[in-house]
Amino acid sequence: MNGLVAPLDRVSREVRTILARALDGSEMSVAEGARLSETEGRDLQALTLVADELRRRQVGDTVTYVVNRNINFTNVCIKHCTFCAFSRDHREEEGYFLPLDEVVRRAQEAWDLGATEVCIQAGLPPKLPGRYYIDICRAIKKVLPEMHLHAFSPEEILYGSVRSALPIREYLGELKAAGLGTLPGTSAEILDDEIRDVISKGRITTRQWIEVITTAHSLGIRTTSTIMYGHIETPLHWVRHMDLLRQIQRDTGGFTEFVPLSLIHQEAPMYRRGLVPGVRPGATGTEVVKMHALARVMLGPSLRNIQASWVKEGPKLAQYLLTCGANDLGGTLINESISTSAGAPYGQLVPPRELRRMICEAGRLPAQRTTTYDLLKVYHEEDEPSPLDKVEDPEATFGSYHRLTASPEFRFRK
């Protein structure tokens, strides 16, 4: 197995055969992926070793990150997904809505601190004007023409399309003309309607998600891809989900990355209020490692970039995932609301210098990237700190989700 024979000499014969095929460049079948999803002990160690070797062959030793800011302009939402602790009903006191000028101000502040991207996602407030997402793009691009807009989940695109009475293709075309760069491939959770009907009844269907994503790709709008796991799904659902993404990528080539997102369970209604029978308290550490390694083996040949989320897993586990197939640490974020509201304890900002330290300590070469994975700077040695590195108190400087929901300044009810 190309230099990996000695460490794998006590691996089960079936797993060894599958991994050997992967190292030889063969595409992993769903049945083979399902078998690997069951690995434990030495078999799991073998999977991570092979994933790391495939990572080295496919993307090398450079590990990337993007300097970006999240802008979640409202937490008010008409949906009631059981995994979401972020959203509020429009009548609740904690509901907020950032006006356009505040959204632009936050984007401007991020640009001044060296950000190349703003990631804009939010709830689905009632009576939202159908063209509001287009208005956001135009307002930011008018002031910051070079800022990349990574914005609006497929759920939001569907909502905007319905509210504006425009077909999805036409709506996406108008967004692109207004300055939209890429779409987050969120609202995917598990792309299986039986699971979706339990954890997020009434949410965008698998078919609709695919329609938005593939239409975006056909218009030259690239997207990320995600999975949310650690609730009621099984590892077979992971494999089928990845296989579906792989099929789309073969057809369109439009995905930029795959981002596994483990459930933050502490404040998720499905767990805290017992709304979903049998829900697990998030993914185990072993499952997190297995997910990233499996993603590299299954998706790596066509979707090269596998992200480890420091927001979901914490910086230390995210750093370890760089040895299990991952090659990207995501973004600086500056404001993190979705995971924080669900109970994630890892803070809202990891500055660029800290991300580079994590990468170097893992024995890799850090590089700042764009949203679409063009390299802006490779750091062969440490550089002068950026303005974002000098921020000592992110919450005091940028605000936070908890301060936003407690403040009367942007009350939705006003």
BELUR-V105979 format. One record per pair of residues at least 24 apart in sequence whose C-alpha atoms are under 10 Angstrom apart, sorted by the first residue. I is the first residue (numbers start at 1). J is the second residue. D is the distance in whole Angstrom. If there is no record, write none. Layout:
i: (I I)
j: (J J)
d: (D D)
//
This chain:
i: (1 2 4 4 4 4 7 7 7 7 8 8 8 8 8 8 8 9 9 10 10 10 11 11 11 11 11 11 11 12 12 12 12 13 14 15 15 15 15 15 16 16 16 18 19 19 19 19 19 19 19 20 22 22 22 22 22 22 23 23 23 23 23 23 25 25 25 26 26 26 27 27 27 27 27 27 28 28 28 28 28 28 29 29 29 30 30 30 30 30 30 30 31 31 31 32 32 33 33 33 33 33 33 33 33 33 33 33 34 34 34 34 34 34 34 35 35 35 36 36 36 36 36 36 36 37 37 37 37 37 37 37 37 37 37 37 38 38 38 38 39 40 40 40 41 44 44 44 44 44 45 45 45 45 46 47 47 47 47 47 47 47 47 48 48 48 48 48 48 48 48 48 48 48 48 49 49 49 49 50 50 50 50 50 50 51 51 51 51 51 51 51 51 51 51 51 51 51 52 52 52 52 52 52 52 52 52 52 53 53 53 53 53 54 54 54 54 54 54 54 54 55 55 55 55 55 55 55 55 55 55 55 55 55 55 56 56 56 56 57 57 58 58 58 58 58 58 58 58 59 59 59 59 59 60 60 60 61 61 61 61 61 61 61 62 62 62 62 62 62 62 62 62 62 62 62 62 63 63 63 63 63 63 63 63 63 63 63 63 63 63 63 63 63 63 63 63 63 63 64 64 64 64 64 64 64 64 64 64 64 64 64 64 64 64 64 64 64 64 64 64 64 65 65 65 65 65 65 65 65 65 65 65 65 65 65 65 65 65 65 65 66 66 66 66 66 66 66 66 66 66 66 66 66 66 66 66 66 66 66 66 67 67 67 67 67 67 67 67 67 67 67 67 67 67 67 67 67 67 67 67 67 68 68 68 68 68 68 68 68 68 68 68 68 68 68 68 68 68 68 68 68 68 68 69 69 69 69 69 69 69 69 69 69 69 69 69 69 69 69 69 69 69 70 70 70 70 70 70 70 70 70 70 70 70 70 70 70 70 70 70 70 71 71 71 71 71 71 71 71 71 71 71 71 71 71 71 71 71 72 72 72 72 72 72 72 72 72 72 72 72 72 72 73 73 73 73 73 73 73 73 73 73 73 74 74 74 74 74 74 74 74 74 74 74 75 75 75 75 75 75 75 75 75 75 76 76 76 76 76 76 77 77 77 77 77 78 78 78 78 78 79 79 79 79 79 79 79 79 80 80 80 80 80 80 81 81 81 81 81 81 81 81 81 81 81 82 82 82 82 82 82 82 82 82 82 82 82 82 83 83 83 83 83 83 83 83 83 83 83 83 83 83 83 83 83 84 84 84 84 84 84 84 84 84 84 84 84 84 85 85 85 85 85 85 85 85 85 85 85 85 85 85 85 86 86 86 86 86 86 86 86 86 86 86 87 87 87 87 87 87 88 88 88 89 89 89 89 90 90 90 90 90 91 91 92 92 92 93 93 93 93 93 93 93 94 94 94 94 94 94 94 94 94 94 95 95 95 95 95 95 95 95 95 95 95 96 96 96 96 96 96 96 96 96 96 96 97 97 97 97 97 97 97 97 97 97 97 98 98 98 98 98 99 99 99 100 100 100 100 100 100 101 101 101 102 103 103 103 104 104 104 104 104 104 104 104 105 105 106 106 106 107 107 107 107 107 107 108 108 108 108 109 110 110 110 110 110 111 111 111 112 112 113 113 113 113 113 113 114 114 114 114 115 115 115 115 115 115 115 115 116 116 116 116 116 116 116 117 117 117 117 117 117 117 117 117 117 117 118 118 118 118 118 118 118 118 119 119 119 119 119 119 119 119 119 119 119 120 120 120 120 120 120 120 121 121 121 121 121 121 121 121 121 121 122 122 122 122 122 122 123 123 124 124 124 124 125 125 126 127 128 128 128 128 129 129 129 130 130 130 130 130 130 130 130 130 130 131 131 131 131 131 131 131 131 131 132 132 132 133 133 133 133 133 133 133 134 134 134 134 134 134 134 134 134 134 135 135 136 136 136 136 137 137 137 137 137 137 137 138 138 138 138 138 139 139 140 140 141 141 141 142 142 145 146 147 147 147 148 148 148 148 148 148 148 149 149 149 149 149 149 149 150 150 150 150 150 150 150 150 150 150 150 151 151 151 151 151 151 151 151 152 152 152 152 152 152 152 153 153 153 153 153 153 153 153 153 153 153 153 154 154 154 154 154 154 154 154 154 154 154 154 154 154 154 155 155 155 155 155 155 155 155 155 155 156 156 156 157 157 157 157 158 158 158 158 158 159 168 168 168 168 168 169 169 169 169 169 169 169 170 170 172 172 172 172 172 173 173 173 173 173 175 176 176 176 176 180 181 181 181 181 181 181 182 182 182 182 182 182 182 182 182 182 182 182 183 183 183 183 183 183 183 183 183 183 184 184 184 184 184 184 184 184 184 185 185 185 185 185 185 185 185 185 185 185 185 185 185 185 186 186 186 186 186 186 186 186 187 187 187 187 188 188 188 188 188 189 189 189 189 189 189 189 189 189 189 190 190 190 190 190 190 190 190 190 190 190 191 191 191 191 191 191 191 191 191 191 192 192 192 192 192 194 195 195 195 195 196 198 198 198 198 198 199 199 199 199 199 199 199 200 210 210 210 213 213 213 213 214 214 214 214 214 214 214 215 216 216 217 217 217 217 217 217 217 218 218 218 218 219 220 220 221 221 222 222 222 222 222 222 222 222 223 223 223 223 223 223 223 223 224 224 224 224 224 224 224 224 224 225 225 225 225 225 225 225 225 225 226 226 226 226 226 226 226 227 227 227 227 227 227 227 228 228 228 228 228 228 228 228 229 229 229 229 229 229 229 229 229 229 229 230 230 230 230 230 230 230 230 230 230 230 230 230 231 231 231 231 231 231 231 231 231 231 231 231 231 232 232 232 232 232 232 232 233 233 235 235 235 238 238 238 239 239 239 239 242 242 242 242 243 243 243 245 245 245 246 246 246 246 246 246 247 247 249 249 249 250 250 253 253 254 255 255 255 255 255 256 256 256 256 256 256 256 257 257 257 257 257 257 257 257 257 257 257 258 258 258 258 258 258 258 258 258 258 258 258 258 259 259 259 259 259 259 259 259 259 259 259 260 260 260 260 260 260 260 260 260 261 261 261 261 261 261 261 261 261 262 262 262 262 262 262 262 263 263 263 263 263 264 264 264 264 264 264 264 264 264 264 264 265 265 265 265 266 266 266 266 267 267 267 267 267 267 268 268 268 268 269 283 285 285 288 288 288 288 288 289 289 289 289 289 289 289 289 289 290 290 290 291 291 291 292 292 292 292 292 292 293 293 293 293 293 293 294 294 295 295 295 296 296 296 296 297 300 300 305 306 307 310 310 310 310 310 311 311 311 311 311 311 311 311 311 311 311 312 312 312 312 312 312 313 313 313 314 314 314 314 315 315 315 315 315 316 318 318 319 319 319 319 319 319 319 320 320 320 321 322 322 322 322 322 323 323 323 327 327 327 328 328 328 328 328 329 329 329 329 329 330 330 330 331 331 331 331 332 334 334 334 334 334 334 334 335 335 335 335 335 335 336 336 337 337 337 337 338 340 340 340 341 341 347 347 347 348 348 348 348 348 348 349 349 349 349 349 349 350 350 350 351 351 351 351 351 351 351 351 352 352 352 352 352 353 353 353 353 353 353 353 353 354 356 356 357)
j: (50 53 46 49 50 53 42 45 46 49 42 43 45 46 47 49 50 42 46 42 43 46 41 42 43 44 45 46 47 39 42 43 46 43 43 39 43 44 46 47 43 46 47 47 43 46 47 49 50 51 297 50 50 51 54 297 298 301 50 51 53 54 57 297 54 297 301 297 298 301 297 298 299 300 301 302 243 294 297 298 299 301 239 243 298 236 239 240 241 242 243 298 236 239 240 239 298 235 236 238 239 240 242 243 294 295 297 298 235 236 237 238 239 240 294 235 236 239 235 236 239 290 293 294 297 234 235 236 237 238 239 287 290 291 293 294 235 236 287 290 290 286 287 290 286 286 289 290 293 294 289 290 293 324 293 289 290 293 294 296 297 324 325 289 290 291 292 293 294 296 297 321 323 324 325 293 323 324 325 293 294 296 297 324 325 290 292 293 294 295 296 297 298 300 323 324 325 326 293 296 297 321 322 323 324 325 326 327 296 297 323 324 325 293 296 297 300 301 304 324 325 293 296 297 300 301 304 305 306 322 323 324 325 326 327 323 325 326 327 300 301 296 300 301 302 303 304 305 327 300 304 305 326 327 327 364 365 322 327 359 363 364 365 366 327 328 359 360 363 364 365 366 367 368 375 378 379 305 307 322 326 327 328 329 330 355 356 358 359 360 362 363 364 365 366 367 368 369 378 305 307 327 328 329 330 331 355 356 359 364 365 366 367 368 369 370 373 374 375 376 377 378 307 327 328 329 330 331 332 352 355 356 359 366 367 368 369 370 371 373 375 115 116 117 328 329 330 331 332 333 352 355 367 368 369 370 371 372 373 375 376 110 111 113 114 115 116 117 118 330 331 332 333 334 350 351 352 368 369 370 371 388 107 110 111 113 114 115 116 117 118 119 147 148 150 330 331 332 333 334 335 349 370 371 106 107 109 110 111 115 116 117 118 119 120 331 332 333 334 335 336 348 349 106 107 110 117 118 119 120 121 150 151 331 332 333 334 335 336 337 338 348 98 102 103 104 106 107 118 119 120 121 122 151 333 334 335 336 337 96 97 98 103 119 120 121 122 123 335 336 337 338 401 97 98 99 100 102 103 120 121 122 123 410 98 99 121 122 123 124 125 405 410 411 412 121 122 123 124 125 337 338 401 405 412 122 123 124 125 126 412 122 123 124 125 126 123 124 125 126 127 123 124 125 126 200 201 202 203 199 200 201 202 203 269 196 197 198 199 200 201 202 203 268 269 270 198 199 200 201 268 269 270 271 272 273 274 275 276 189 199 200 228 231 263 264 265 267 268 269 270 271 272 275 276 342 199 200 263 264 265 267 268 269 270 338 339 341 342 264 265 266 267 268 269 270 272 337 338 339 340 341 342 343 122 123 267 268 337 338 339 340 341 342 401 122 123 124 125 338 341 123 125 405 123 125 126 412 125 126 411 412 413 412 413 411 412 413 405 406 407 408 411 412 413 402 404 405 406 407 408 410 411 412 413 125 404 405 406 407 408 410 411 412 413 414 404 405 406 407 408 409 410 411 412 413 414 122 123 125 404 405 409 410 411 412 413 414 404 409 410 411 412 136 410 412 132 135 136 137 139 140 136 139 140 410 136 139 140 136 137 139 140 141 142 143 144 140 143 140 335 398 140 141 143 144 147 149 140 143 144 147 398 147 333 334 388 398 144 146 147 387 388 386 387 388 389 390 391 352 386 387 388 147 148 331 332 333 334 370 388 146 147 148 149 369 370 371 146 147 148 149 150 151 181 331 333 370 371 147 148 149 150 151 333 334 371 148 149 150 151 152 182 183 184 331 333 371 149 150 151 152 153 183 184 150 151 152 153 155 156 183 184 186 338 151 152 153 156 337 338 155 156 155 156 159 160 159 412 163 163 159 160 163 164 160 163 164 157 159 160 161 162 163 164 165 166 171 160 161 163 164 165 166 171 174 175 160 163 164 157 160 171 174 175 178 180 160 171 172 174 175 176 177 178 179 180 175 178 175 178 179 180 175 176 177 178 179 180 181 175 177 178 179 180 178 179 178 179 178 179 180 178 179 179 179 179 180 181 179 180 181 182 370 371 372 176 179 180 181 182 183 371 179 180 181 182 183 184 222 223 224 371 372 175 180 181 182 183 184 185 223 180 182 183 184 185 186 187 182 183 184 185 186 187 188 209 212 213 223 224 183 184 185 186 187 188 204 208 209 210 211 212 213 216 223 185 186 187 188 203 204 205 208 209 212 186 187 204 183 209 212 213 204 208 209 211 212 204 208 211 212 215 216 211 212 214 215 216 218 219 215 219 212 215 216 219 221 215 216 219 220 221 221 216 219 220 221 221 220 221 222 223 371 372 216 217 220 221 222 223 224 254 255 256 371 372 212 213 216 217 221 222 223 224 225 255 213 222 223 224 225 226 255 256 257 209 210 212 213 222 223 224 225 226 227 255 256 257 258 259 223 224 225 226 227 228 259 261 225 226 227 228 225 226 227 228 241 226 227 228 229 233 241 260 261 262 263 226 227 228 229 232 233 237 238 240 241 242 226 227 228 237 238 240 241 242 244 245 233 237 238 240 241 233 231 232 233 237 233 232 270 275 276 277 231 232 269 270 275 276 279 270 244 245 248 248 252 254 255 248 249 251 252 253 254 255 252 252 254 248 249 251 252 253 254 255 251 252 253 254 254 252 254 254 255 252 253 254 255 256 257 371 372 253 254 255 256 257 258 371 372 254 255 256 257 258 259 305 371 372 254 255 256 257 258 259 260 303 306 257 258 259 260 261 306 307 258 259 260 261 262 263 291 259 260 261 262 263 264 282 283 260 261 262 263 264 280 282 283 287 288 291 261 262 263 264 265 279 280 281 282 283 284 287 288 262 263 264 265 270 271 276 278 279 280 281 282 283 276 277 278 279 280 281 282 279 280 287 290 291 291 294 295 291 294 295 298 294 295 298 299 295 298 299 299 302 303 298 299 300 301 302 303 299 302 299 302 303 302 303 302 303 303 302 303 304 305 372 303 304 305 306 371 372 373 299 300 303 304 305 306 307 328 371 372 373 292 295 296 299 300 303 304 305 306 307 308 326 328 292 295 305 306 307 308 309 326 328 329 330 288 291 292 295 306 307 308 309 312 288 291 307 308 309 311 312 313 339 287 288 291 309 311 312 313 312 313 339 342 344 311 312 313 338 339 340 341 342 343 344 345 339 342 343 344 341 342 343 344 339 340 341 342 343 344 339 341 342 343 342 313 313 317 313 317 318 321 324 317 318 320 321 322 323 324 325 326 321 324 325 321 324 325 321 322 323 324 325 326 321 322 323 324 325 326 324 325 324 325 326 324 325 326 327 325 325 326 373 330 331 346 347 349 350 355 336 338 339 340 344 345 346 347 348 349 350 339 340 343 344 345 346 344 345 346 344 345 346 347 346 350 354 355 358 358 358 359 355 357 358 359 360 361 362 358 359 362 362 358 359 362 363 364 362 363 364 359 364 366 359 366 367 369 373 355 356 358 359 366 355 369 371 355 368 369 371 388 388 394 395 397 398 399 400 394 395 398 399 400 401 400 401 400 401 402 404 401 400 401 402 401 402 394 395 400 394 395 398 399 400 401 388 391 393 394 395 398 388 389 394 385 386 387 388 389 390 391 394 385 386 387 388 389 382 383 384 385 386 388 389 390 389 381 382 382)
d: (9 10 9 8 8 9 9 9 8 9 8 8 9 6 10 9 10 10 10 7 8 9 9 6 5 9 9 7 10 10 8 7 10 10 10 8 7 9 8 8 8 8 9 10 10 8 7 10 7 9 9 9 8 9 8 7 9 10 7 9 8 7 10 9 9 10 8 10 10 9 9 7 9 10 8 10 9 10 7 6 9 10 9 8 8 9 6 7 10 9 7 9 9 9 10 9 9 9 8 9 6 9 9 9 7 9 8 7 7 6 9 9 6 9 10 9 9 10 9 10 9 9 10 7 10 9 6 7 10 8 8 9 7 8 10 7 7 9 10 9 8 8 10 9 10 9 9 7 9 10 10 9 10 9 10 10 8 6 7 10 8 8 10 8 7 10 9 5 8 9 9 9 7 5 7 9 8 7 8 8 10 9 8 8 8 10 8 5 7 8 6 6 9 9 8 6 5 9 8 8 9 9 8 6 5 5 8 9 10 10 9 9 8 10 7 7 8 9 10 10 7 9 7 9 7 10 8 9 9 9 9 8 5 7 7 10 8 10 9 10 10 10 7 7 10 10 7 9 10 9 7 8 10 8 9 9 9 10 8 10 8 5 6 9 7 9 9 10 10 6 5 6 7 10 10 8 10 10 10 8 8 5 5 7 10 10 9 10 7 9 10 10 6 6 5 6 9 9 9 9 9 7 5 6 8 9 9 9 9 10 8 6 5 6 6 9 8 10 8 10 10 9 9 9 6 5 5 6 8 8 8 9 10 8 7 5 6 8 9 9 9 8 8 8 9 8 6 5 7 9 8 10 9 6 5 6 7 10 9 10 9 9 9 9 7 5 6 7 9 9 6 5 7 9 10 8 7 7 8 8 9 9 9 7 9 10 8 5 6 5 5 7 10 9 10 9 6 6 5 7 9 10 9 9 8 8 9 6 9 7 9 7 5 6 9 8 7 4 5 6 8 10 9 9 9 9 9 6 5 6 8 10 10 9 9 5 7 5 6 8 10 10 9 10 7 10 7 8 7 6 5 7 8 9 9 9 7 8 9 10 9 8 9 8 6 5 5 8 9 9 7 8 9 6 5 8 9 9 7 7 7 6 8 10 6 9 8 5 6 8 8 10 9 10 8 10 6 5 8 8 9 9 10 9 9 8 5 6 5 8 8 8 5 4 5 7 8 6 6 6 10 8 7 9 10 8 9 7 7 9 7 8 8 9 9 9 10 9 6 4 7 8 8 9 8 8 9 5 6 9 7 5 5 8 10 9 10 7 8 10 7 8 10 9 8 8 8 9 5 6 6 8 10 10 9 9 10 9 10 9 9 8 6 7 8 8 9 9 7 9 9 9 6 5 7 9 10 10 7 8 9 6 5 9 9 8 9 9 7 5 8 8 5 7 9 9 6 9 10 9 9 8 9 10 10 8 9 10 7 8 10 7 7 8 7 10 9 8 8 8 10 9 7 8 8 9 8 5 6 8 9 10 7 8 9 10 9 6 9 10 10 8 6 5 7 10 7 6 9 9 9 9 5 4 4 8 9 9 10 9 10 10 9 6 6 5 9 9 10 9 6 9 8 10 8 10 9 8 7 10 7 9 9 8 9 10 8 9 8 8 9 7 5 9 10 8 9 9 10 10 10 8 7 10 9 8 8 10 8 8 7 9 9 10 10 8 9 10 8 9 7 8 9 7 5 6 9 10 10 10 7 7 7 8 9 10 9 9 10 10 9 8 6 6 9 9 7 8 9 6 5 6 7 10 9 9 10 8 7 7 6 6 6 8 9 10 10 9 6 5 5 8 9 9 8 10 8 10 8 6 4 6 9 9 9 9 6 5 7 10 8 10 8 9 10 10 8 9 8 10 9 9 8 9 7 7 9 10 9 10 8 9 8 7 10 8 7 7 10 8 5 7 7 4 4 8 9 10 7 8 8 6 10 10 9 9 9 8 10 9 8 7 10 10 8 9 10 9 9 9 7 5 9 9 6 8 8 9 8 10 9 9 9 7 9 9 6 6 6 9 9 9 5 7 9 9 10 10 9 8 6 9 10 9 8 10 9 10 9 8 8 6 8 8 8 10 10 7 5 5 7 8 9 10 7 6 5 5 6 10 9 10 8 10 10 7 8 7 5 6 10 10 9 9 6 6 9 9 10 10 6 5 6 6 6 9 9 9 9 10 10 8 8 7 7 7 8 8 8 6 9 9 6 7 10 10 10 8 6 9 8 6 9 9 7 9 10 9 9 9 10 7 10 8 8 9 10 7 9 10 8 7 8 9 9 8 10 6 8 9 8 10 10 9 8 7 8 9 10 8 7 10 9 10 9 9 9 8 8 9 6 8 9 9 9 9 9 9 5 5 5 8 10 10 9 8 8 10 8 8 10 7 7 5 7 9 10 9 9 6 5 7 9 10 10 10 9 10 10 7 9 6 5 4 6 9 8 10 9 9 9 9 8 7 6 8 9 9 10 10 8 9 9 8 6 6 7 9 7 5 4 7 10 9 10 9 10 10 9 6 6 7 10 8 7 8 9 7 10 10 8 10 8 9 8 6 9 8 9 9 8 10 9 8 10 10 8 7 9 10 9 10 10 7 10 9 8 10 7 9 7 9 10 9 9 8 9 10 9 9 7 9 9 7 10 8 10 10 10 8 10 10 10 6 8 5 8 10 7 10 8 10 10 8 7 9 9 8 5 6 7 10 10 8 10 6 5 6 8 10 10 9 8 5 5 5 6 8 10 9 9 10 6 8 6 5 6 9 10 10 8 6 5 6 7 10 10 8 7 5 6 8 10 10 9 6 5 5 6 10 10 10 8 7 5 6 10 10 7 7 9 9 9 9 6 5 9 9 8 6 7 4 4 8 8 9 9 7 9 8 9 9 9 8 5 5 7 6 7 8 8 7 5 6 10 9 9 9 9 10 9 8 9 9 9 8 9 8 9 7 7 7 10 8 8 8 10 9 8 6 9 9 7 8 10 10 9 7 7 7 9 8 8 9 9 7 9 9 9 7 8 7 9 8 6 7 10 10 6 7 5 6 7 9 10 9 9 9 8 9 8 10 7 8 6 5 6 9 10 10 9 9 9 6 5 7 7 10 9 10 9 8 7 7 9 8 7 7 8 9 9 10 10 9 7 9 7 9 10 9 7 9 9 10 6 8 8 10 9 9 10 10 7 9 10 7 9 9 6 7 6 10 10 7 7 9 9 6 5 8 10 9 7 5 6 9 10 9 6 8 9 10 9 8 8 9 10 8 10 9 10 9 7 10 9 7 9 10 10 8 10 10 9 10 7 9 10 6 6 6 8 10 9 5 5 8 9 8 10 8 9 8 5 7 10 8 9 10 9 10 10 8 10 10 9 10 8 10 7 8 7 8 6 8 8 9 9 7 9 10 7 9 8 9 10 8 9 8 6 9 8 9 10 9 8 8 9 10 9 10 6 7 10 8 7 9 10 7 10 10 8 7 9 9 8 10 10 10 9 10 9 9 9 10 10 7 10 9 9 10 9 10 10 9 10 10 9 9 9 7 9 10 7 9 9 8 8 7 8 6 8 7 7 7 5 8 10 9 9 8 9 7 8 9 9 10 7 8 10 10 8 9 9 10 10 7 9 10 9 9 10 10 9 9 6 5 9 8 10 8 8 10 7 6 8 9 9 7 8 9 6 10 8 10 8 9)
//
